[in-house]
Amino acid sequence: MLSAASVIAVPWASGLTIDGKVYKVGIIGYGDRGSGLHRILGEMPEKFQVVGICDNLDFRLEDAKKAHSGKSIKYYKDYRELVEQKDLDIVVVSTPLSFHYNHAKAALQAG
């Protein structure tokens, strides 16, 4: 599983493809940054598909559900449940900095 920093640093994120695979992405934190990254990933459907969104604020999850109705995205309030989603290739951590360690650690431990 890759972290958000890895996504930005690898060549295929800037337009080059490695194997034609569509990477399945989970996003932890769906405020301005998380939803903005989702829009950017959505511009590259041949490379990325967001399959999980997590936020602990109900209104953000409701906004995400409305914006992406009809898509096969799972929604979570608990980041530990998102990182256990078996089809994830990449987890984007877009929460306040003080939470990054716990979120990234959980994602790495989940594999």
N, C-alpha and C positions, 0 to 999 in steps of 0.2 A: 504494500500500500504506500502511496506517495503522499507527502505533505504538500500544502499549498506552495511553500517555497520551492519545492522540487518541480512543481508544475511550471513555474515561471522560469526556472533555470534550464529546463531540458529543451532540446532543439525542436521537438514536434509541437511544442506550445506556440512557437512563433511561425508556424506554417509548414514545417517539414513533417512528414509522417514516417513512422518507423515500420509499422506492419499493417496499417489500415484498420487497426482495432478501434472500436468505440469504447472509451474508458468510462466506467460507471462512477459517478461522483456523489458523495454525501457532503452536505454543508452544515457545519455547526455554527450557529449564530446567523440570524436572518434579518439583521438591521440593514442600514444603508450599504455597508460593505458586502455582506453576504448576498443580499439581493442583487447588488450591482455586479458581483462576480458571477452570479447565476445568469444575468443578462449577457455578459461577455461569453460565458461558456455556451450559451444558447445560440450564439452566432457561429459556432463551430460544431454543428450536429454530427458531422462526419467524424469528429474526434471525441466529443464528450456528451454524456447523457446524465443529467442530474436525476438520481433515483431516490435520494433521501434528503430531507430538510429537518433540522432541529433548531428549536428556539424555546426558551423557558417562558417567554411571554405569549400568552394566548392570542393577543391581537395580531402579532406578527405571523403566527401559524395560520390564523384565519385569513389574513391578507395573502399569504403564499398559496393557500388552498384555492382562493378565489382566482388568483392570477394564473394558476396552472391547473385548473380543473380539466378533467379528461385525460391528463397525463398520468402515467404509472409512477407516481412519486409517493413514497411513504413519509409520514410526518411524525415527529417525535418531540416530546417535551424534555426527555432525558437523553443527553448525549451518549450515555453508556449503551442505550438501546440502539442508537444509530450506528455506532461503530461495530456492533455485533451483526449488522445486516450483511449477509453472506456474499452478496454480489458486488460489493464495493471494491474499486481499484484505488480510489483517491479519496481522501478526506480533506476538505478545506476547513480550516479553523479561522473563523472571522468573528471572534468574540473579543471582549476587552482583553488587553494584554495580560492582566493578572490571572486570567483563566487559561491562557494558552498551554501552560505546562500540563495541567491536569487533562485537558482535552487531547493534546498531542500524545501524551503518555497512554491514555486509554486507546487511542487509535492504533498506536504501535503495538500495544499488548494484544489487541484483537487480531492483529496480523494483517 
